[in-house]
Amino acid sequence: MRTYYDQDDHEGYEAGEDLLVRRFATWAAGQGREVDPYSVVAALQFRHTSVDGRLTYWTAALVRDFLLSHVPRTLAATADDAVLVPETLRMFLRYLHEIGLADPMGEPLVDLESAVTKATAEFPAAMADERNFGVGKYWVMTAARNGVDVSDADALNAFLAEAREGRHGYDDELLAELAARHFIEQAGRALPQPAVSLPADSELAEAAESSSIVTQLRKLVDWVGDGRALTGTGNLKLADARELVSLLDTGDVLEWESGGEVQRIRSSADLANLAVVFELAKRARIVRVVKGKLVRVAKAAPLVKNALALWTAAFDALPEPGLLVAPTGWTPGYVQLLDETLDIVLPDVLNTIYGMPEPIPVARLAESVWRACTERFYLDLEPSIEPVWRDGLASEFRRLLARLAEFGAVELTVGPPDPIFSMDLVPENPGFAPDVRDRLRAALDVPALDLVTLTPLASRAVRARLLREGRVAPLVGDLADAAPAAMLNTLLDHYTPETAVAEISGWLAAHGGREAGLPLLLDAIRGCPFRTLASDMLEVLVNSLPDRDALLHDLRTDPALGPIATRVLVDSGELDLAEIDDRERILGMTEQFLVLLEAAGPEGAAQMLNALPGAELADLTEAVLDSGHPDRVGLAELAEMFERFGPSRNAP
């Protein structure tokens, strides 16, 4: 049982969904509450297919989206038929918080319940409004209105065929609108980002204070003063531009010698570096153009004073066409290609670099950029011309990285590439065409090459953007105040072993140190209602501690954690099977039964167990049910499973 599954892990997700829904229904029945299990299935699928895929991450906005958009779009039912949906969601959210599985980055339960209450009042109208329907639901509801038994697939298909022939009326314009909206609203799962560590904001603020772009933007704002007139085309006047090149130290060349004559710049637009600062200041909204005049934005005064916020605002404005790549005048086609895709390519590049444990070879990124550009635009290039464009774009991409380095966003170094960047360049990987694979292998098979990594300033800014997009982007230290079970569960899904160690260390320090904090974490694992999850939580905990094996041996006698601790020690070779007594053996066998039940469900587990001879299975059943295992809910499920599918049906 996990709370995050990869999109292609269909079996794992289905098993986890079935287990969570089944256990929730049992819990709700114990509360004396009527719930609709399908509503929980819908809620889990809503989160599983979202951009972040976190099943137990909920906010008030997500509650409203589910109840007032997702359910009305996908559930082919009337408001009366779906009357239990809002209250079932409320109970499910309570359940997640009670068992400690609510995502710690989500909003408090009181806010979620308030959102459910507000959405419940609007739910009937949302369910009845055809403009909220999906295309499939529209046809099902239209068929039902025409007296069709929609549970009869043949009858429904016959109705649809008749509708296509024009024998039934329908709203063609509404259908077109629904189809268009479905296309626009499709959002795929984004790759989760690993947890990162960042310096304190005070240290980042110092780095921003010393960055050239912050200095330049502040000087520009001071220079603007009460306002500066611009040219008719909205550019800086040439005299002003000459002054700013010196004031801001942009490095632009104002004059040069050619053919024995001195050539001078004729327009401020030809000063590429100054143009970037000028444009960034406008996009960061610290200056603006009013009636042909450049003026300061009064409300932006606090932003200008805050170096970290100012640097971030400028950084966020970078991935826009026409800013970093294309110089003035004629440019090669590959330069224009990179410039026109910058708003897509640059965020992807930054996301790729973000969180990487080692600097990335620029050659690998350049190849990805070439593929991204050519996938977006159809290029009918002659075979002899394609390498010229590809190499030219790679060169322009390197120039882009150099600009980002000047900005303080990336660090460029030269050194040997880490082997991890060649591991996937194998014939078995269909993600690379043979020529691409061979080209990359040759580029990486050198003792030293250009490498790139993000600076802490850029990592902070990229993470903020990822969070705004609803992506998973953990930060080491974020879980210091999280509930014990929620913290451990989050580590399983989104942390590396190294960052998990750092997070647990910080959590223990925030909760009185190991002596006070470790018992809290162990209690949280004891209280976990899912044995597979409890096992994973215990492993991530003990693997972060220096005395792992000693702690596991101490836990062998623990009523709740003993079976897991014993299994971990045996699997790692730290405990011989001969050292296990009968009590531990029976508890271990029961643990295996419970894990099988969680993974395969009652029917699946029964099918596997019934492969055993009836007499042997009957003995095992008795031993398991009398084992004294602490998972009372799981044992109750096992007892019911044996009653329905067990050895009495298979006895010789």
C-alpha positions in Angstrom: 0.0 0.0 0.0 1.5 3.3 -1.1 0.1 6.8 -1.6 1.9 7.5 -4.8 2.2 5.1 -7.8 3.9 5.6 -11.2 1.4 5.9 -14.0 2.5 2.6 -15.6 2.2 0.7 -12.3 -1.3 -0.4 -13.0 -1.3 -3.5 -10.9 0.2 -1.7 -7.9 -2.3 1.1 -8.1 -5.3 -1.1 -8.5 -4.2 -3.2 -5.5 -3.6 -0.1 -3.4 -6.9 1.4 -4.5 -8.9 -1.7 -3.6 -7.2 -2.0 -0.2 -7.7 1.6 0.7 -11.4 1.6 -0.4 -12.0 -1.7 1.4 -10.4 -0.5 4.7 -12.2 2.9 4.5 -15.6 1.2 4.1 -14.9 -1.0 7.1 -13.9 2.1 9.1 -17.0 4.1 8.0 -19.2 1.2 8.9 -17.7 1.2 12.4 -18.6 4.9 12.6 -22.2 4.1 11.7 -21.9 6.2 8.5 -23.3 5.3 5.1 -20.8 6.0 2.3 -20.5 5.3 -1.4 -17.2 3.3 -2.1 -17.3 4.4 -5.7 -16.9 8.0 -4.7 -13.6 7.0 -3.0 -12.5 5.2 -6.2 -13.4 8.4 -8.2 -11.5 10.6 -5.7 -8.4 8.4 -5.8 -8.4 8.2 -9.6 -8.9 12.0 -9.7 -5.7 12.4 -7.7 -3.8 9.5 -9.4 -4.3 11.0 -12.9 -3.4 14.5 -11.7 -0.2 16.4 -12.5 1.4 15.3 -9.2 -0.4 11.9 -8.6 -0.4 12.2 -4.8 -3.4 10.2 -3.6 -3.6 11.8 -0.2 -2.7 15.3 -1.0 -5.8 17.5 -0.8 -6.5 21.2 -0.7 -9.7 23.2 -0.6 -9.2 24.0 -4.3 -8.9 20.3 -5.1 -12.0 19.5 -3.1 -14.0 22.0 -5.1 -12.5 20.8 -8.4 -13.4 17.2 -7.6 -17.0 17.9 -6.4 -17.9 20.7 -8.8 -15.9 19.8 -12.0 -14.6 16.2 -12.0 -17.6 14.4 -10.7 -20.1 16.4 -12.8 -17.9 15.7 -15.9 -17.3 12.0 -15.4 -20.1 10.5 -13.2 -23.1 9.6 -15.4 -25.7 10.1 -12.7 -28.1 12.6 -11.5 -27.6 14.7 -8.4 -30.1 12.5 -6.5 -28.2 9.4 -7.5 -24.9 11.0 -6.4 -26.2 12.4 -3.1 -23.6 10.5 -1.0 -20.6 11.8 -2.9 -19.8 15.0 -1.0 -20.3 13.4 2.5 -18.3 10.3 1.4 -15.4 12.6 0.5 -15.7 14.3 3.8 -15.5 11.0 5.7 -12.6 9.8 3.5 -10.6 12.9 4.3 -11.3 12.4 8.0 -10.1 8.8 7.6 -6.8 9.8 6.0 -6.1 12.2 8.8 -7.1 9.7 11.5 -4.7 7.0 10.2 -1.9 9.4 9.5 -1.8 9.2 5.7 -2.9 12.7 4.9 -0.1 14.4 2.9 1.6 16.8 5.2 1.9 19.4 2.4 -1.9 19.4 2.1 -4.3 21.8 3.9 -5.6 21.2 7.4 -8.7 19.0 7.8 -10.8 21.9 9.1 -10.2 23.8 5.8 -11.0 20.7 3.7 -14.2 20.0 5.6 -15.2 23.6 5.1 -14.6 23.3 1.4 -16.8 20.2 1.3 -19.6 22.0 3.1 -19.5 24.9 0.6 -19.2 22.7 -2.4 -22.1 20.5 -1.2 -24.5 23.4 -1.5 -23.5 23.9 -5.2 -23.2 20.2 -6.0 -26.8 19.5 -7.3 -26.6 22.5 -9.7 -23.2 21.4 -11.0 -24.4 17.9 -11.6 -27.4 19.1 -13.5 -25.7 21.6 -15.7 -24.9 20.0 -19.1 -22.1 22.4 -19.7 -20.2 20.6 -17.0 -20.6 17.2 -18.7 -17.9 15.3 -20.4 -18.7 14.0 -23.9 -19.2 10.4 -22.7 -21.5 11.5 -19.9 -23.5 13.8 -22.2 -24.4 10.8 -24.4 -25.2 8.5 -21.5 -27.5 11.1 -19.9 -29.1 11.9 -23.3 -29.8 8.2 -23.8 -31.3 7.9 -20.3 -33.6 10.9 -21.0 -34.8 9.0 -24.1 -35.8 6.0 -22.0 -32.7 3.9 -22.8 -31.5 1.4 -20.2 -27.9 2.7 -20.1 -26.7 -0.4 -18.2 -27.5 -2.4 -21.4 -24.5 -1.9 -23.6 -26.4 -3.1 -26.7 -29.3 -0.7 -26.1 -26.9 2.2 -25.6 -24.9 1.4 -28.7 -28.1 1.2 -30.7 -29.2 4.6 -29.4 -25.8 6.1 -30.4 -26.1 4.7 -33.9 -29.6 6.1 -34.3 -28.4 9.5 -33.0 -25.6 9.5 -35.7 -28.3 8.9 -38.2 -30.2 12.0 -37.0 -33.1 10.0 -35.4 -32.6 11.6 -32.0 -32.0 15.3 -31.3 -29.0 16.6 -29.5 -27.1 19.9 -28.9 -24.4 19.9 -31.6 -22.9 23.2 -30.4 -22.7 22.0 -26.8 -21.0 18.8 -27.9 -18.4 20.7 -29.9 -17.8 22.9 -26.8 -17.4 19.8 -24.5 -15.1 18.1 -26.9 -12.9 21.2 -27.2 -12.7 21.7 -23.5 -11.8 18.0 -23.0 -8.8 18.5 -25.4 -7.7 21.7 -23.6 -8.0 20.3 -20.1 -6.0 17.1 -20.7 -3.0 17.2 -18.4 -0.5 14.4 -18.1 1.4 13.3 -15.0 4.6 15.3 -14.5 7.7 13.6 -13.5 8.2 13.9 -9.7 11.3 15.9 -8.6 13.6 14.6 -6.0 13.9 16.3 -2.6 16.6 19.0 -2.6 18.5 20.8 0.1 18.8 24.6 0.0 20.8 27.2 2.0 18.9 29.4 4.4 17.0 32.3 2.8 19.5 34.7 4.5 22.4 33.1 2.6 20.4 33.1 -0.6 19.6 36.8 -0.1 23.3 37.5 0.2 24.0 35.8 -3.1 21.2 37.8 -4.7 22.6 41.0 -3.3 25.9 40.3 -5.0 24.4 39.3 -8.4 25.0 41.6 -11.3 21.4 41.5 -12.5 20.0 42.8 -9.1 22.6 45.6 -9.1 21.7 46.5 -12.7 18.0 46.5 -12.1 18.3 48.7 -9.1 20.5 51.2 -10.9 18.1 51.3 -13.8 15.2 52.1 -11.5 17.2 54.8 -9.8 18.2 56.2 -13.2 14.6 56.3 -14.4 13.8 58.7 -11.6 10.7 60.7 -12.4 10.6 59.3 -15.9 12.5 59.0 -19.1 11.2 59.6 -22.6 11.5 56.8 -25.1 11.7 56.8 -28.9 8.5 56.4 -31.0 9.2 52.7 -31.2 9.4 52.3 -27.5 13.2 52.0 -27.3 15.6 53.9 -25.1 17.0 57.0 -26.7 20.5 56.4 -28.0 22.1 59.0 -25.7 20.3 57.4 -22.7 21.4 53.9 -23.9 25.0 55.1 -24.1 24.8 56.4 -20.5 23.2 53.1 -19.3 25.9 50.9 -20.9 28.4 52.6 -18.7 26.2 52.9 -15.6 25.1 49.3 -15.7 28.4 47.9 -17.0 26.5 45.8 -19.6 29.6 45.1 -21.7 27.9 46.2 -24.9 30.1 47.6 -27.7 29.2 51.1 -28.7 31.7 51.6 -31.5 34.2 49.5 -33.4 36.5 49.8 -36.4 35.6 48.2 -39.7 37.4 48.8 -43.0 39.5 51.5 -41.5 36.5 53.4 -40.4 34.9 53.8 -36.9 31.4 52.3 -36.8 28.9 53.4 -34.1 25.8 51.9 -32.7 22.7 53.5 -34.3 19.9 52.2 -32.0 19.6 51.1 -28.4 17.8 48.0 -29.7 21.2 46.8 -31.1 22.7 46.8 -27.6 21.8 43.2 -26.8 22.9 43.1 -23.1 21.3 46.4 -22.3 18.1 45.2 -24.1 17.9 42.2 -21.8 18.1 44.3 -18.6 15.6 46.8 -20.1 13.2 44.1 -21.0 13.6 42.2 -17.7 12.8 45.4 -15.8 9.5 45.7 -17.6 8.6 42.1 -17.3 9.4 42.1 -13.6 7.1 45.1 -13.4 9.5 47.4 -11.6 9.2 49.9 -14.5 6.6 50.4 -17.2 5.9 52.5 -20.2 3.2 55.2 -19.9 2.4 57.5 -22.8 5.8 57.1 -24.4 7.7 57.5 -21.1 9.5 54.9 -19.0 8.5 55.3 -15.3 9.0 53.5 -12.0 6.2 51.3 -10.6 5.6 52.7 -7.2 4.1 49.5 -5.8 7.3 47.6 -6.8 9.4 49.6 -4.3 9.4 46.7 -1.7 10.4 44.3 -4.5 13.3 46.4 -5.6 14.6 46.5 -2.0 14.3 42.7 -1.5 17.2 41.3 -3.5 16.1 37.7 -3.3 12.6 38.6 -4.5 13.9 40.8 -7.3 16.4 38.2 -8.5 13.6 35.6 -8.6 11.2 38.0 -10.4 13.8 38.6 -13.1 14.6 34.8 -13.3 10.9 34.0 -13.8 10.8 36.3 -16.8 13.7 34.7 -18.6 12.0 31.8 -20.5 10.2 34.0 -23.0 11.0 34.3 -26.8 13.0 37.2 -27.9 14.9 37.8 -24.7 18.0 35.7 -24.3 18.7 34.1 -27.7 18.1 36.0 -30.8 20.3 39.1 -31.5 19.1 41.9 -33.7 19.2 41.7 -37.4 19.4 38.5 -39.5 19.9 35.2 -37.6 20.3 31.6 -38.8 17.2 29.5 -38.8 18.4 27.3 -35.9 18.8 30.4 -33.8 15.2 31.4 -34.5 14.1 27.9 -33.8 15.6 28.0 -30.3 14.3 31.4 -29.6 10.7 30.6 -30.7 10.7 27.5 -28.4 12.4 29.1 -25.5 9.3 29.3 -23.3 9.0 25.5 -23.5 12.7 24.4 -23.8 14.2 26.5 -21.1 11.8 25.4 -18.3 12.3 21.8 -19.4 16.1 22.2 -19.3 16.0 23.8 -15.8 13.6 21.0 -14.6 16.1 18.4 -15.9 19.1 20.0 -14.1 17.1 20.6 -10.9 17.8 18.1 -8.2 20.4 16.2 -10.1 23.1 14.8 -7.7 25.8 15.4 -10.3 26.4 18.1 -12.9 24.9 17.2 -16.3 26.9 17.0 -19.5 25.9 19.9 -21.7 26.0 17.6 -24.7 23.1 15.5 -23.3 21.0 18.6 -22.7 21.8 20.0 -26.2 20.6 16.7 -27.8 17.3 16.9 -25.8 16.9 20.6 -26.9 17.4 19.6 -30.5 14.8 16.9 -30.2 12.3 19.2 -28.5 12.7 21.9 -31.1 12.3 19.6 -34.0 9.3 17.8 -32.5 7.5 21.1 -32.2 8.3 22.4 -35.7 8.4 20.3 -38.9 11.8 20.8 -40.5 12.3 19.5 -44.0 16.1 19.6 -44.0 18.4 18.0 -46.5 20.5 15.2 -44.9 23.6 17.2 -45.4 22.1 20.3 -43.8 20.6 18.7 -40.6 24.0 18.2 -38.9 24.8 21.9 -39.5 21.5 23.0 -37.9 21.9 20.5 -35.0 25.5 21.7 -34.3 24.5 25.3 -34.8 21.6 25.0 -32.3 23.9 23.2 -29.8 26.4 26.1 -30.1 23.5 28.6 -29.6 22.3 26.6 -26.6 25.8 26.8 -25.1 25.6 30.6 -25.5 22.3 30.6 -23.7 23.8 28.7 -20.8 26.7 31.2 -20.7 24.1 34.0 -20.4 22.4 32.1 -17.6 25.7 31.7 -15.8 26.2 35.5 -16.0 22.8 35.9 -14.5 23.7 33.6 -11.6 21.3 30.8 -12.5 23.8 28.1 -13.5 27.3 27.1 -12.9 29.4 25.9 -15.8 32.4 23.6 -15.2 34.6 21.2 -17.1 35.2 17.7 -15.9 34.6 14.0 -16.4 30.9 13.0 -16.9 29.3 10.9 -14.2 28.6 7.3 -15.4 24.9 7.8 -14.7 24.6 9.9 -17.8 25.6 7.0 -20.0 23.8 4.1 -18.3 20.6 4.5 -20.4 22.5 4.7 -23.7 22.0 1.0 -24.5 20.4 -0.8 -27.5 17.6 -2.0 -25.2 16.4 1.5 -24.5 13.8 2.5 -27.1 14.0 6.1 -26.1 17.0 6.7 -28.3 17.3 6.1 -32.0 20.6 4.3 -32.8 22.2 7.4 -34.4 21.3 9.5 -31.4 22.6 6.9 -29.0 25.9 6.5 -30.8 26.3 10.3 -31.1 25.8 10.7 -27.3 28.0 7.8 -26.4 30.8 9.4 -28.5 30.2 12.8 -27.0 30.4 11.4 -23.4 33.4 9.1 -24.0 35.9 11.8 -23.2 38.0 12.5 -20.1 36.5 16.0 -19.7 33.6 18.0 -21.1 31.3 20.9 -20.3 29.0 20.3 -17.3 26.2 22.4 -15.9 24.4 22.6 -12.6 21.9 25.0 -11.0 22.9 27.5 -8.5 21.0 27.5 -5.2 19.3 30.7 -6.3 18.0 29.1 -9.4 17.1 25.9 -7.5 14.9 27.9 -5.2 13.2 29.7 -8.0 12.7 26.5 -10.1 11.2 24.8 -7.1 8.8 27.7 -6.5 7.6 27.4 -10.1 7.2 23.7 -9.9 5.0 24.1 -6.8 2.9 26.8 -8.6 2.3 24.2 -11.3 1.1 21.6 -8.7 4.3 19.5 -9.1 6.0 17.4 -6.4 9.1 19.3 -5.4 10.1 18.4 -1.8 12.6 20.4 0.2 14.7 18.9 3.0 13.4 20.4 6.2 9.9 20.9 5.0 8.6 18.0 7.1 10.1 19.0 10.4 6.7 19.8 11.8 4.8 17.0 10.0 3.0 14.2 11.9 5.3 11.2 12.3 3.4 8.8 10.0 2.9 11.4 7.3 6.6 12.3 7.4 7.8 8.7 7.0 5.2 8.0 4.2 6.3 11.1 2.3 10.0 9.9 2.4 9.0 6.6 0.8 7.5 8.3 -2.2 9.6 11.3 -2.9 13.0 11.2 -1.2 16.3 9.5 -2.0 18.1 7.5 0.7 20.5 10.4 1.3 17.8 13.1 1.6 15.7 10.8 3.8 18.5 10.6 6.2 18.8 14.4 6.3 15.0 14.8 6.7 14.7 12.3 9.6 17.7 13.8 11.3 16.1 17.2 11.1 12.7 15.9 12.3 14.3 14.2 15.3 16.2 17.4 16.2 12.9 19.3 16.0 11.2 16.9 18.3 13.6 16.7 21.2 16.3 14.6 19.7 16.5 10.9 19.2 15.5 9.9 22.7 12.2 11.8 22.5 11.6 11.6 18.8 12.3 8.0 17.9 9.5 6.6 20.1 7.1 8.9 18.3 8.1 7.5 14.9 8.0 3.9 16.1 4.5 4.5 17.6 3.4 5.9 14.2 4.5 2.8 12.5 2.8 0.6 15.1 -0.4 2.5 14.4 -0.2 2.1 10.6 -3.2 0.0 9.5 -1.4 -1.4 6.4 1.3 -4.0 6.9 3.1 -3.4 3.6 3.3 0.4 4.3 4.4 -0.2 7.9 7.2 -2.4 6.7 8.4 0.2 4.2 8.1 2.9 6.9 10.2 0.9 9.4 12.9 0.2 6.8 13.2 3.9 5.7 13.5 4.8 9.4 16.1 2.2 10.5 18.2 2.7 7.3 18.6 6.3 8.3 20.1 5.5 11.7 23.7 4.5 12.5 22.6 1.6 14.7 20.2 0.0 12.3 20.8 -3.7 13.1 20.9 -3.2 16.8 17.6 -1.4 16.8 16.0 -4.1 14.6 17.2 -6.8 17.0 15.7 -4.8 19.9 12.4 -4.6 18.0 12.2 -8.4 17.5 10.2 -8.7 20.7 7.9 -5.7 19.9 4.3 -7.0 19.5 3.6 -4.8 16.5 7.0 -4.3 14.8 8.6 -7.7 15.7 7.4 -9.6 12.6 8.7 -6.8 10.3 12.0 -6.4 12.1 12.6 -10.1 12.0 11.9 -10.3 8.3 14.2 -7.3 7.5 17.0 -8.9 9.5 16.6 -12.3 7.7 16.4 -10.6 4.2 19.6 -8.7 4.9 21.4 -11.8 6.1 21.8 -10.4 9.6 19.7 -13.1 11.2 19.7 -16.8 10.5 16.4 -18.7 10.2 17.7 -21.2 12.8 17.7 -18.4 15.4 14.0 -17.7 15.0 11.8 -19.4 17.7 8.3 -20.8 17.1 6.5 -17.6 18.2 8.5 -15.5 15.7 8.0 -18.1 13.0 4.2 -18.1 13.3 4.1 -14.3 13.5 6.3 -14.1 10.4 4.0 -16.5 8.6 1.0 -14.5 9.6 2.7 -11.3 8.4 3.2 -12.9 5.0 -0.5 -13.9 4.8 -1.5 -10.3 5.7 0.9 -8.8 3.1 -0.5 -11.3 0.5 -4.0 -10.2 1.4 -3.2 -6.5 1.0 -1.5 -7.1 -2.4 -3.9 -9.5 -4.0 -7.2 -8.9 -2.2 -9.3 -11.6 -0.6 -10.1 -13.5 -3.8 -6.6 -13.3 -5.2 -5.1 -14.4 -1.9 -7.5 -17.2 -1.6 -6.7 -18.5 -5.1 -3.0 -18.6 -4.2 -3.5 -20.3 -0.8 -5.9 -22.9 -2.1 -3.1 -24.3 -4.2 -1.9 -25.8 -1.0 -3.2 -29.3 0.1 -6.4 -28.9 2.1 -5.1 -30.4 5.4 -2.0 -28.3 5.3 -4.0 -25.1 4.6 -6.4 -25.9 7.4 -3.5 -26.2 9.9 -2.0 -22.9 8.6 -5.3 -21.2 8.9 -5.7 -22.2 12.5 -2.1 -21.1 13.3 -2.5 -17.8 11.6 -5.8 -16.8 13.2 -4.5 -17.8 16.7 -1.1 -16.2 16.2 -1.9 -13.1 18.3 -0.7 -10.8 15.5 -1.5 -7.2 16.3 -3.2 -6.4 13.0 -6.7 -7.1 14.2 -8.4 -5.6 11.1 -6.2 -7.7 8.8 -6.9 -10.8 10.8 -10.6 -10.2 10.6 -10.3 -9.9 6.9 -8.3 -13.2 6.8 -10.9 -14.9 8.9 -13.6 -13.8 6.5 -11.5 -14.8 3.5 -11.0 -18.3 4.9 -14.7 -18.5 5.7 -15.6 -17.7 2.1 -12.8 -19.3 0.1 -10.8 -21.2 2.6 -9.7 -24.8 3.4 -13.1 -26.2 4.3 -13.9 -25.9 0.6 -10.7 -27.6 -0.4 -10.3 -30.3 2.2 -9.5 -33.8 1.0 
